[in-house]
Amino acid sequence: MELRECKRCLLLQSGDEDNYRLVERYIAKIPEKDRTEDETYKQRLSICSDCDNLISGVCMKCGCYVEFRAAFKNKKCPDAKGKKW
């Protein structure tokens, strides 16, 4: 798949399969007790997909891949002005 710049796209949608696979491996290593439930994870990613701070899978507020940050129960949306989750 060809890599293209995509605003408001998650990693896989942007075509960045290599980084997506890397993030998947990191998420798999998160202890179950610390990992977000699947439904909550999907909701968070949906919210992030509509955010102006998302560029090619990266949150411009914190610099994290949103798929990774959203996978942690204890993480919150880093937008201090408008926390979305």
Biopython code that builds the backbone (N, CA, C, O; Angstrom):
import numpy as np
from Bio.PDB.StructureBuilder import StructureBuilder

atoms = [
    (1, "MET", "N", (0.846, -1.180, 0.000)),
    (1, "MET", "CA", (0.000, 0.000, 0.000)),
    (1, "MET", "C", (0.890, 1.240, 0.000)),
    (1, "MET", "O", (1.877, 1.290, 0.734)),
    (2, "GLU", "N", (0.565, 2.203, -0.783)),
    (2, "GLU", "CA", (1.352, 3.424, -0.894)),
    (2, "GLU", "C", (1.050, 4.359, 0.277)),
    (2, "GLU", "O", (-0.113, 4.568, 0.623)),
    (3, "LEU", "N", (2.096, 4.920, 0.885)),
    (3, "LEU", "CA", (1.951, 5.858, 1.989)),
    (3, "LEU", "C", (1.519, 7.211, 1.441)),
    (3, "LEU", "O", (2.107, 7.724, 0.489)),
    (4, "ARG", "N", (0.508, 7.771, 2.037)),
    (4, "ARG", "CA", (0.047, 9.096, 1.629)),
    (4, "ARG", "C", (-0.252, 9.898, 2.881)),
    (4, "ARG", "O", (-0.643, 9.335, 3.904)),
    (5, "GLU", "N", (-0.072, 11.200, 2.807)),
    (5, "GLU", "CA", (-0.393, 12.034, 3.955)),
    (5, "GLU", "C", (-1.896, 12.159, 4.051)),
    (5, "GLU", "O", (-2.573, 12.456, 3.066)),
    (6, "CYS", "N", (-2.399, 11.935, 5.215)),
    (6, "CYS", "CA", (-3.839, 11.944, 5.401)),
    (6, "CYS", "C", (-4.166, 12.604, 6.730)),
    (6, "CYS", "O", (-3.878, 12.045, 7.788)),
    (7, "LYS", "N", (-4.746, 13.749, 6.687)),
    (7, "LYS", "CA", (-5.186, 14.390, 7.917)),
    (7, "LYS", "C", (-6.415, 13.647, 8.423)),
    (7, "LYS", "O", (-7.246, 13.180, 7.644)),
    (8, "ARG", "N", (-6.509, 13.552, 9.727)),
    (8, "ARG", "CA", (-7.619, 12.875, 10.385)),
    (8, "ARG", "C", (-7.719, 11.400, 10.011)),
    (8, "ARG", "O", (-8.812, 10.835, 9.972)),
    (9, "CYS", "N", (-6.591, 10.792, 9.740)),
    (9, "CYS", "CA", (-6.570, 9.357, 9.490)),
    (9, "CYS", "C", (-5.775, 8.663, 10.579)),
    (9, "CYS", "O", (-4.791, 9.196, 11.093)),
    (10, "LEU", "N", (-6.219, 7.476, 10.917)),
    (10, "LEU", "CA", (-5.442, 6.640, 11.817)),
    (10, "LEU", "C", (-4.321, 6.018, 11.001)),
    (10, "LEU", "O", (-4.304, 6.141, 9.777)),
    (11, "LEU", "N", (-3.384, 5.351, 11.665)),
    (11, "LEU", "CA", (-2.214, 4.817, 10.974)),
    (11, "LEU", "C", (-2.558, 3.915, 9.798)),
    (11, "LEU", "O", (-2.054, 4.126, 8.695)),
    (12, "LEU", "N", (-3.391, 2.931, 10.009)),
    (12, "LEU", "CA", (-3.696, 1.988, 8.947)),
    (12, "LEU", "C", (-4.401, 2.681, 7.777)),
    (12, "LEU", "O", (-4.143, 2.371, 6.614)),
    (13, "GLN", "N", (-5.286, 3.615, 8.097)),
    (13, "GLN", "CA", (-5.996, 4.345, 7.052)),
    (13, "GLN", "C", (-5.049, 5.216, 6.233)),
    (13, "GLN", "O", (-5.281, 5.453, 5.048)),
    (14, "SER", "N", (-3.982, 5.690, 6.870)),
    (14, "SER", "CA", (-3.039, 6.558, 6.169)),
    (14, "SER", "C", (-2.080, 5.765, 5.286)),
    (14, "SER", "O", (-1.316, 6.343, 4.513)),
    (15, "GLY", "N", (-2.122, 4.439, 5.404)),
    (15, "GLY", "CA", (-1.253, 3.606, 4.593)),
    (15, "GLY", "C", (0.077, 3.307, 5.253)),
    (15, "GLY", "O", (0.949, 2.692, 4.639)),
    (16, "ASP", "N", (0.244, 3.731, 6.493)),
    (16, "ASP", "CA", (1.498, 3.516, 7.220)),
    (16, "ASP", "C", (1.458, 2.165, 7.927)),
    (16, "ASP", "O", (1.400, 2.097, 9.155)),
    (17, "GLU", "N", (1.489, 1.108, 7.153)),
    (17, "GLU", "CA", (1.345, -0.245, 7.695)),
    (17, "GLU", "C", (2.475, -0.635, 8.637)),
    (17, "GLU", "O", (2.240, -1.325, 9.628)),
    (18, "ASP", "N", (3.700, -0.203, 8.341)),
    (18, "ASP", "CA", (4.836, -0.565, 9.194)),
    (18, "ASP", "C", (4.658, -0.035, 10.612)),
    (18, "ASP", "O", (4.825, -0.779, 11.578)),
    (19, "ASN", "N", (4.324, 1.235, 10.742)),
    (19, "ASN", "CA", (4.118, 1.803, 12.081)),
    (19, "ASN", "C", (2.867, 1.237, 12.735)),
    (19, "ASN", "O", (2.829, 1.066, 13.953)),
    (20, "TYR", "N", (1.850, 0.944, 11.943)),
    (20, "TYR", "CA", (0.640, 0.334, 12.489)),
    (20, "TYR", "C", (0.973, -1.016, 13.114)),
    (20, "TYR", "O", (0.517, -1.311, 14.219)),
    (21, "ARG", "N", (1.750, -1.829, 12.432)),
    (21, "ARG", "CA", (2.140, -3.150, 12.963)),
    (21, "ARG", "C", (2.978, -3.001, 14.232)),
    (21, "ARG", "O", (2.829, -3.780, 15.174)),
    (22, "LEU", "N", (3.852, -2.010, 14.254)),
    (22, "LEU", "CA", (4.663, -1.741, 15.439)),
    (22, "LEU", "C", (3.767, -1.371, 16.621)),
    (22, "LEU", "O", (3.944, -1.887, 17.724)),
    (23, "VAL", "N", (2.816, -0.486, 16.389)),
    (23, "VAL", "CA", (1.883, -0.085, 17.444)),
    (23, "VAL", "C", (1.061, -1.284, 17.907)),
    (23, "VAL", "O", (0.825, -1.447, 19.104)),
    (24, "GLU", "N", (0.626, -2.116, 16.979)),
    (24, "GLU", "CA", (-0.110, -3.333, 17.359)),
    (24, "GLU", "C", (0.702, -4.207, 18.304)),
    (24, "GLU", "O", (0.170, -4.732, 19.282)),
    (25, "ARG", "N", (1.989, -4.362, 18.014)),
    (25, "ARG", "CA", (2.854, -5.183, 18.877)),
    (25, "ARG", "C", (2.977, -4.567, 20.267)),
    (25, "ARG", "O", (2.937, -5.281, 21.268)),
    (26, "TYR", "N", (3.127, -3.240, 20.331)),
    (26, "TYR", "CA", (3.204, -2.573, 21.635)),
    (26, "TYR", "C", (1.899, -2.717, 22.415)),
    (26, "TYR", "O", (1.920, -2.950, 23.623)),
    (27, "ILE", "N", (0.778, -2.580, 21.736)),
    (27, "ILE", "CA", (-0.524, -2.720, 22.397)),
    (27, "ILE", "C", (-0.679, -4.131, 22.958)),
    (27, "ILE", "O", (-1.192, -4.305, 24.063)),
    (28, "ALA", "N", (-0.244, -5.128, 22.214)),
    (28, "ALA", "CA", (-0.348, -6.519, 22.663)),
    (28, "ALA", "C", (0.448, -6.764, 23.944)),
    (28, "ALA", "O", (0.155, -7.701, 24.688)),
    (29, "LYS", "N", (1.442, -5.936, 24.202)),
    (29, "LYS", "CA", (2.274, -6.091, 25.400)),
    (29, "LYS", "C", (1.710, -5.366, 26.627)),
    (29, "LYS", "O", (2.221, -5.525, 27.735)),
    (30, "ILE", "N", (0.666, -4.578, 26.425)),
    (30, "ILE", "CA", (0.045, -3.882, 27.560)),
    (30, "ILE", "C", (-0.665, -4.924, 28.413)),
    (30, "ILE", "O", (-1.469, -5.697, 27.892)),
    (31, "PRO", "N", (-0.386, -4.960, 29.710)),
    (31, "PRO", "CA", (-1.089, -5.921, 30.570)),
    (31, "PRO", "C", (-2.603, -5.735, 30.465)),
    (31, "PRO", "O", (-3.094, -4.609, 30.386)),
    (32, "GLU", "N", (-3.324, -6.831, 30.466)),
    (32, "GLU", "CA", (-4.783, -6.809, 30.312)),
    (32, "GLU", "C", (-5.447, -5.846, 31.294)),
    (32, "GLU", "O", (-6.395, -5.147, 30.937)),
    (33, "LYS", "N", (-4.954, -5.810, 32.519)),
    (33, "LYS", "CA", (-5.556, -4.939, 33.552)),
    (33, "LYS", "C", (-5.396, -3.458, 33.230)),
    (33, "LYS", "O", (-6.142, -2.627, 33.749)),
    (34, "ASP", "N", (-4.435, -3.124, 32.382)),
    (34, "ASP", "CA", (-4.181, -1.729, 32.027)),
    (34, "ASP", "C", (-4.740, -1.344, 30.660)),
    (34, "ASP", "O", (-4.670, -0.181, 30.263)),
    (35, "ARG", "N", (-5.288, -2.310, 29.949)),
    (35, "ARG", "CA", (-5.741, -2.089, 28.577)),
    (35, "ARG", "C", (-7.217, -1.691, 28.539)),
    (35, "ARG", "O", (-8.039, -2.222, 29.286)),
    (36, "THR", "N", (-7.527, -0.765, 27.672)),
    (36, "THR", "CA", (-8.899, -0.304, 27.459)),
    (36, "THR", "C", (-9.740, -1.428, 26.862)),
    (36, "THR", "O", (-9.256, -2.198, 26.033)),
    (37, "GLU", "N", (-10.984, -1.520, 27.280)),
    (37, "GLU", "CA", (-11.904, -2.504, 26.706)),
    (37, "GLU", "C", (-12.121, -2.182, 25.232)),
    (37, "GLU", "O", (-12.039, -1.023, 24.825)),
    (38, "ASP", "N", (-12.397, -3.207, 24.438)),
    (38, "ASP", "CA", (-12.513, -3.061, 22.986)),
    (38, "ASP", "C", (-13.508, -1.978, 22.564)),
    (38, "ASP", "O", (-13.205, -1.163, 21.692)),
    (39, "GLU", "N", (-14.678, -1.967, 23.171)),
    (39, "GLU", "CA", (-15.705, -0.990, 22.779)),
    (39, "GLU", "C", (-15.247, 0.436, 23.091)),
    (39, "GLU", "O", (-15.438, 1.339, 22.276)),
    (40, "THR", "N", (-14.650, 0.642, 24.250)),
    (40, "THR", "CA", (-14.138, 1.961, 24.621)),
    (40, "THR", "C", (-13.016, 2.378, 23.681)),
    (40, "THR", "O", (-12.937, 3.536, 23.271)),
    (41, "TYR", "N", (-12.152, 1.431, 23.342)),
    (41, "TYR", "CA", (-11.050, 1.693, 22.419)),
    (41, "TYR", "C", (-11.588, 2.171, 21.068)),
    (41, "TYR", "O", (-11.100, 3.156, 20.514)),
    (42, "LYS", "N", (-12.574, 1.484, 20.555)),
    (42, "LYS", "CA", (-13.178, 1.864, 19.269)),
    (42, "LYS", "C", (-13.817, 3.253, 19.345)),
    (42, "LYS", "O", (-13.713, 4.041, 18.406)),
    (43, "GLN", "N", (-14.475, 3.545, 20.463)),
    (43, "GLN", "CA", (-15.101, 4.856, 20.634)),
    (43, "GLN", "C", (-14.041, 5.954, 20.660)),
    (43, "GLN", "O", (-14.211, 7.005, 20.042)),
    (44, "ARG", "N", (-12.961, 5.708, 21.370)),
    (44, "ARG", "CA", (-11.881, 6.694, 21.445)),
    (44, "ARG", "C", (-11.303, 6.963, 20.055)),
    (44, "ARG", "O", (-11.099, 8.117, 19.677)),
    (45, "LEU", "N", (-11.043, 5.905, 19.303)),
    (45, "LEU", "CA", (-10.474, 6.084, 17.967)),
    (45, "LEU", "C", (-11.438, 6.831, 17.054)),
    (45, "LEU", "O", (-11.011, 7.633, 16.224)),
    (46, "SER", "N", (-12.714, 6.576, 17.202)),
    (46, "SER", "CA", (-13.713, 7.278, 16.409)),
    (46, "SER", "C", (-13.694, 8.772, 16.733)),
    (46, "SER", "O", (-13.768, 9.610, 15.834)),
    (47, "ILE", "N", (-13.596, 9.094, 18.004)),
    (47, "ILE", "CA", (-13.533, 10.495, 18.435)),
    (47, "ILE", "C", (-12.265, 11.152, 17.886)),
    (47, "ILE", "O", (-12.308, 12.268, 17.367)),
    (48, "CYS", "N", (-11.141, 10.451, 18.005)),
    (48, "CYS", "CA", (-9.872, 10.988, 17.518)),
    (48, "CYS", "C", (-9.909, 11.218, 16.003)),
    (48, "CYS", "O", (-9.316, 12.174, 15.504)),
    (49, "SER", "N", (-10.598, 10.352, 15.287)),
    (49, "SER", "CA", (-10.678, 10.478, 13.833)),
    (49, "SER", "C", (-11.348, 11.780, 13.399)),
    (49, "SER", "O", (-11.114, 12.260, 12.289)),
    (50, "ASP", "N", (-12.173, 12.346, 14.261)),
    (50, "ASP", "CA", (-12.866, 13.590, 13.947)),
    (50, "ASP", "C", (-12.166, 14.825, 14.515)),
    (50, "ASP", "O", (-12.669, 15.942, 14.395)),
    (51, "CYS", "N", (-11.007, 14.616, 15.130)),
    (51, "CYS", "CA", (-10.313, 15.709, 15.819)),
    (51, "CYS", "C", (-9.351, 16.432, 14.877)),
    (51, "CYS", "O", (-8.654, 15.796, 14.086)),
    (52, "ASP", "N", (-9.317, 17.747, 14.963)),
    (52, "ASP", "CA", (-8.405, 18.557, 14.153)),
    (52, "ASP", "C", (-6.939, 18.344, 14.533)),
    (52, "ASP", "O", (-6.042, 18.688, 13.763)),
    (53, "ASN", "N", (-6.694, 17.782, 15.713)),
    (53, "ASN", "CA", (-5.321, 17.571, 16.173)),
    (53, "ASN", "C", (-4.717, 16.262, 15.670)),
    (53, "ASN", "O", (-3.555, 15.977, 15.959)),
    (54, "LEU", "N", (-5.469, 15.472, 14.934)),
    (54, "LEU", "CA", (-4.985, 14.204, 14.397)),
    (54, "LEU", "C", (-4.411, 14.415, 12.998)),
    (54, "LEU", "O", (-5.089, 14.920, 12.103)),
    (55, "ILE", "N", (-3.166, 14.022, 12.829)),
    (55, "ILE", "CA", (-2.544, 14.079, 11.505)),
    (55, "ILE", "C", (-1.776, 12.779, 11.292)),
    (55, "ILE", "O", (-0.811, 12.488, 11.998)),
    (56, "SER", "N", (-2.216, 12.015, 10.321)),
    (56, "SER", "CA", (-1.576, 10.753, 9.944)),
    (56, "SER", "C", (-1.338, 9.832, 11.129)),
    (56, "SER", "O", (-0.262, 9.250, 11.265)),
    (57, "GLY", "N", (-2.340, 9.701, 11.984)),
    (57, "GLY", "CA", (-2.260, 8.774, 13.107)),
    (57, "GLY", "C", (-1.616, 9.331, 14.351)),
    (57, "GLY", "O", (-1.572, 8.649, 15.375)),
    (58, "VAL", "N", (-1.111, 10.557, 14.295)),
    (58, "VAL", "CA", (-0.412, 11.162, 15.427)),
    (58, "VAL", "C", (-1.241, 12.301, 16.006)),
    (58, "VAL", "O", (-1.756, 13.145, 15.272)),
    (59, "CYS", "N", (-1.364, 12.315, 17.327)),
    (59, "CYS", "CA", (-2.025, 13.422, 18.021)),
    (59, "CYS", "C", (-1.025, 14.569, 18.134)),
    (59, "CYS", "O", (0.039, 14.410, 18.733)),
    (60, "MET", "N", (-1.356, 15.694, 17.575)),
    (60, "MET", "CA", (-0.456, 16.840, 17.612)),
    (60, "MET", "C", (-0.397, 17.500, 18.990)),
    (60, "MET", "O", (0.459, 18.353, 19.222)),
    (61, "LYS", "N", (-1.284, 17.125, 19.900)),
    (61, "LYS", "CA", (-1.241, 17.663, 21.261)),
    (61, "LYS", "C", (-0.181, 16.975, 22.116)),
    (61, "LYS", "O", (0.430, 17.606, 22.978)),
    (62, "CYS", "N", (0.039, 15.674, 21.877)),
    (62, "CYS", "CA", (0.983, 14.935, 22.724)),
    (62, "CYS", "C", (2.073, 14.217, 21.938)),
    (62, "CYS", "O", (3.077, 13.804, 22.519)),
    (63, "GLY", "N", (1.896, 14.061, 20.637)),
    (63, "GLY", "CA", (2.892, 13.393, 19.817)),
    (63, "GLY", "C", (2.773, 11.876, 19.783)),
    (63, "GLY", "O", (3.613, 11.204, 19.184)),
    (64, "CYS", "N", (1.747, 11.335, 20.413)),
    (64, "CYS", "CA", (1.551, 9.880, 20.448)),
    (64, "CYS", "C", (0.779, 9.409, 19.216)),
    (64, "CYS", "O", (0.015, 10.161, 18.612)),
    (65, "TYR", "N", (1.001, 8.149, 18.864)),
    (65, "TYR", "CA", (0.087, 7.508, 17.927)),
    (65, "TYR", "C", (-1.217, 7.298, 18.693)),
    (65, "TYR", "O", (-1.205, 6.713, 19.776)),
    (66, "VAL", "N", (-2.322, 7.760, 18.155)),
    (66, "VAL", "CA", (-3.578, 7.702, 18.901)),
    (66, "VAL", "C", (-4.009, 6.266, 19.189)),
    (66, "VAL", "O", (-4.618, 6.006, 20.227)),
    (67, "GLU", "N", (-3.705, 5.331, 18.290)),
    (67, "GLU", "CA", (-4.062, 3.940, 18.547)),
    (67, "GLU", "C", (-3.384, 3.424, 19.818)),
    (67, "GLU", "O", (-3.961, 2.624, 20.555)),
    (68, "PHE", "N", (-2.169, 3.880, 20.067)),
    (68, "PHE", "CA", (-1.431, 3.433, 21.252)),
    (68, "PHE", "C", (-1.970, 4.106, 22.508)),
    (68, "PHE", "O", (-2.256, 3.424, 23.492)),
    (69, "ARG", "N", (-2.114, 5.414, 22.494)),
    (69, "ARG", "CA", (-2.598, 6.138, 23.671)),
    (69, "ARG", "C", (-4.003, 5.680, 24.069)),
    (69, "ARG", "O", (-4.293, 5.511, 25.254)),
    (70, "ALA", "N", (-4.864, 5.481, 23.086)),
    (70, "ALA", "CA", (-6.245, 5.085, 23.359)),
    (70, "ALA", "C", (-6.343, 3.689, 23.961)),
    (70, "ALA", "O", (-7.371, 3.339, 24.541)),
    (71, "ALA", "N", (-5.303, 2.898, 23.831)),
    (71, "ALA", "CA", (-5.321, 1.520, 24.325)),
    (71, "ALA", "C", (-5.129, 1.423, 25.834)),
    (71, "ALA", "O", (-5.362, 0.361, 26.411)),
    (72, "PHE", "N", (-4.712, 2.498, 26.483)),
    (72, "PHE", "CA", (-4.475, 2.483, 27.931)),
    (72, "PHE", "C", (-5.691, 3.005, 28.689)),
    (72, "PHE", "O", (-6.212, 4.076, 28.377)),
    (73, "LYS", "N", (-6.139, 2.249, 29.680)),
    (73, "LYS", "CA", (-7.278, 2.664, 30.507)),
    (73, "LYS", "C", (-7.043, 4.008, 31.167)),
    (73, "LYS", "O", (-7.948, 4.840, 31.228)),
    (74, "ASN", "N", (-5.826, 4.228, 31.663)),
    (74, "ASN", "CA", (-5.561, 5.417, 32.478)),
    (74, "ASN", "C", (-5.199, 6.657, 31.671)),
    (74, "ASN", "O", (-4.986, 7.721, 32.253)),
    (75, "LYS", "N", (-5.125, 6.550, 30.354)),
    (75, "LYS", "CA", (-4.801, 7.718, 29.530)),
    (75, "LYS", "C", (-6.074, 8.494, 29.197)),
    (75, "LYS", "O", (-7.160, 7.924, 29.088)),
    (76, "LYS", "N", (-5.916, 9.782, 29.041)),
    (76, "LYS", "CA", (-7.021, 10.668, 28.685)),
    (76, "LYS", "C", (-6.648, 11.440, 27.427)),
    (76, "LYS", "O", (-5.479, 11.491, 27.045)),
    (77, "CYS", "N", (-7.616, 12.020, 26.808)),
    (77, "CYS", "CA", (-7.375, 12.903, 25.668)),
    (77, "CYS", "C", (-6.452, 14.026, 26.150)),
    (77, "CYS", "O", (-6.727, 14.645, 27.178)),
    (78, "PRO", "N", (-5.360, 14.297, 25.421)),
    (78, "PRO", "CA", (-4.405, 15.301, 25.888)),
    (78, "PRO", "C", (-4.783, 16.747, 25.588)),
    (78, "PRO", "O", (-4.034, 17.655, 25.946)),
    (79, "ASP", "N", (-5.906, 16.985, 24.953)),
    (79, "ASP", "CA", (-6.313, 18.349, 24.623)),
    (79, "ASP", "C", (-6.837, 19.037, 25.880)),
    (79, "ASP", "O", (-7.966, 18.790, 26.305)),
    (80, "ALA", "N", (-6.017, 19.895, 26.471)),
    (80, "ALA", "CA", (-6.370, 20.543, 27.733)),
    (80, "ALA", "C", (-7.633, 21.415, 27.619)),
    (80, "ALA", "O", (-8.371, 21.563, 28.593)),
    (81, "LYS", "N", (-7.878, 21.980, 26.451)),
    (81, "LYS", "CA", (-9.032, 22.860, 26.271)),
    (81, "LYS", "C", (-10.331, 22.091, 26.039)),
    (81, "LYS", "O", (-11.411, 22.588, 26.356)),
    (82, "GLY", "N", (-10.232, 20.905, 25.497)),
    (82, "GLY", "CA", (-11.457, 20.174, 25.175)),
    (82, "GLY", "C", (-11.274, 18.672, 25.220)),
    (82, "GLY", "O", (-11.386, 17.994, 24.199)),
    (83, "LYS", "N", (-10.994, 18.154, 26.408)),
    (83, "LYS", "CA", (-10.820, 16.706, 26.529)),
    (83, "LYS", "C", (-12.049, 16.001, 25.969)),
    (83, "LYS", "O", (-13.180, 16.284, 26.363)),
    (84, "LYS", "N", (-11.806, 15.086, 25.050)),
    (84, "LYS", "CA", (-12.906, 14.417, 24.376)),
    (84, "LYS", "C", (-13.175, 13.032, 24.932)),
    (84, "LYS", "O", (-14.267, 12.492, 24.754)),
    (85, "TRP", "N", (-12.185, 12.448, 25.606)),
    (85, "TRP", "CA", (-12.363, 11.157, 26.275)),
    (85, "TRP", "C", (-11.428, 11.038, 27.454)),
    (85, "TRP", "O", (-11.431, 10.018, 28.144)),
]
sb = StructureBuilder()
sb.init_structure("model")
sb.init_model(0)
sb.init_chain("A")
sb.init_seg("    ")
for serial, (resi, resn, name, xyz) in enumerate(atoms, 1):
    if name == "N":
        sb.init_residue(resn, " ", resi, " ")
    sb.init_atom(name, np.array(xyz, "f"), 0.0, 1.0, " ", f" {name:<3s}", serial, name[0])
structure = sb.get_structure()
